[in-house]
């Protein structure tokens, strides 16, 4: 799979795929907010072994992980990218802010990148396909690194006017997008503030900063990125998808990814609000959408229909 150049745009033709390379300032910030949490995940075991982990850190970390993770899966992904349901204005804004707490980029760019991924899944044009360099062992190894996080450091930004014009036209979402740097500062420092106040100590603030700040951010990053990498190489493919699309189900990630790793059905039916549609497939994101629907905050939910699911199942050969 070769790298993609931006399409030449004509007055009557489609907008280019990309807006050009990301600015140097964004690249510097990216290194900071990707590499530091990444190193923190590696340091977590010896730090915990040394006694620098408390139940306060665990509780704060779990809460922030749940809010940021579900903000990505329910908000950025199923709602903003694919329109799996409709939401009241307060919920729309809440989901935009919650997803931003994960530090995976501003909401408009995130949605543009993901819609582009679906438009060209595992084909030329996909910003993060693990099959980019070929199918051999070393080519796929390089591709997995690229899909997991390498693409973030060498990408050309997906054209937001082409892939996310609806969000660019939404005043509330534009405000949340502009406030992303402020949200980043909050999501890093708020756990430390809570930890310090609960324990009334600098040690409590520092351990919460490490565990509920850096480790939580790093873990959520790699779980999300594994959907782009692992779930396009390994796992089962019970549903038919577009030719060349390698999206697969990888059950070990189902719980910590809030159901996102049932990725094969998602690519077979992208607007479906539930990804885990088969027996035993846990999908906590879908459960939250169900609760929001029952509370009246969400409506017009695109729940899976048995006949549609059956039609998309891979036909066994006679």
Secondary structure, DSSP 8 states (H G I E B T S, - for coil): ----------TTS---SEEEE--HHHHHHHHHHHHHHHHHHHHHHHHHHTT---HHHHHHHHHHHHHHHHIIIIIIIIIIIT--SEE-HHHHHHHHHHHHTT-S--HHHHHHHHHHHHHTTTSTT-TT-TTTT-SSHHHHHHHHHHHHTGGGGS-EEE-HHHH-HHHHT-HHHHHHHHTHHHHHHHHHHHHHHHHHHHHTSHHHHHHHIIIIIIIHHHHHHHHHHHHHTGGGTSSB--B--STT----B-GGGTTTTTTTTBHHHHHHSTT-S-S--STT---HHHHHHHHHHHTTSEES-----HHHHHHHB-----
